[in-house]
Amino acid sequence: MEFSNKLQKLPTQFFAALVQKVNAAIAEGRDVINLGQGNPDRPTPAHIIKALQQASENPQTHKYSPFRGIQELKEAAANFYKREYNVDIDPNTEVAILGGSKIGLVELPMAILNPGDYMLLPDPGYPDYLSGVALGDVHFDTMPLREENEFLPDYNALSDEVKQRAKLMYLNYPNNPTGGTADLEFFNKTVEFSKESEIAVVHDFAYGAIGFDGQRPVSFLQADGAKEVGVELYTLSKTYNMAGWRVGFAVGNADIIEAINLIQDHLFCSIFPGIQYAAIAALDGEQDCVDEQCVIYENRRNALIREAKRIGWDVKAPKGSFFAWLPVPDGYTSEQFADLLLDKADVAVAAGNGFGEYGEGYIRVGLLVSEDRLTEAISRIEKLNIFKVKNVLISN
């Protein structure tokens, strides 16, 4: 039996191919330091696990959840946004519960666009955005994220044709894969651009809890008029190390939220209630675990950047997320360099071209192993003698 045309148009799963390469190396008995993954390495905080255990013992949680999620979780999401970002959210009309934010990102083109419509995507960007393009049977143009522009899109550089035909745009800050961040001024400009061009905005805030150097990531909904033009998707995967739990939410524009809820009425019967009660415990509980985790990621970032510079690798420190976006040395493509590191140094990284055309020339490194393993990874790369340390004259 042949797959449908829709399934045949789906992009190759970039991360699946990476995992296969890494697993093959491990199967050979090699000690691979896997810096290519995006899977949090630390456990879910104990109070969240306890909330799931307690909820699971209640027979009421063994029944179907309300289609659009339990009311208490919607209220917890609204309270979270008020406490963390001073943004007012109506839990009844401006919250949609998601089985992980990926679901929202993939289903939104189907929910608010028609076949043949256009959307704008960041390049480089999260590869699964393209899954939504294929399943929605829509087209896309890209917004280059360049290092010289702090990995922010330049709306003025977009052609009139592109701006006129786009109906939806995706943004993601702190950014995967570049580690770039956006400030309130940028989001205010985004709202202005959205209104002028009549383009709805979806902000993927997956790494919203992870900012460095004393800078807290900004929510798109903090911009004036943001709820008039778009929504923000938040996941508990990174903030609370709940990647496998599959729970998140969308907040913002009531019409877009209703579109999400309506399509999910037909696709899902919400999430296991026990997980929803655990999510409430995460959002409503003490946030010390979040702050502590951010410190750990920053220390890992500092160790990676320090060691990379020590061996002569000209790198810049990411401002947020748990990724570093490192330039490939002259003479290599992103994929060639990634393959070299795995084959010759047993260090796995993600090739930048897997995130789009403008990802070529970089690799993505995850801060999801200990500082010692990050230091060891750079030591292994040093032995390849690719980088040369510049001589520094030290005077007495």
Secondary structure, 3 states (H helix, E strand, C coil): CCCCHHHHCCCCCHHHHHHHHHHHHHHCCCCCEECCCCCCCCCCCHHHHHHHHHHHCCHHHHCCCCCCCCHHHHHHHHHHHHHHHCCCCCCCCCEEEECCHHHHHHHHHHHHCCCCCEEEEEECCCCCHHHHHHHHCCEEEEEECCHHHCCCCCHHHCCHHHHHHEEEEEEECCCCCCCCCCCHHHHHHHHHHHHHHCCEEEEECCCCCCECCCCCCCCHHHCCCHHHHEEEEEEHHHHCCCHHHCCEEEEECHHHHHHHHHHHHHHCCCCCHHHHHHHHHHHHCCCHHHHHHHHHHHHHHHHHHHHHHHCCCCCCCCCECCEEEEECCCCCCHHHHHHHHHHHHCEECEEHHHHCHHHCCEEEEECCCCHHHHHHHHHHHHCCCCCCCCCCCCCC
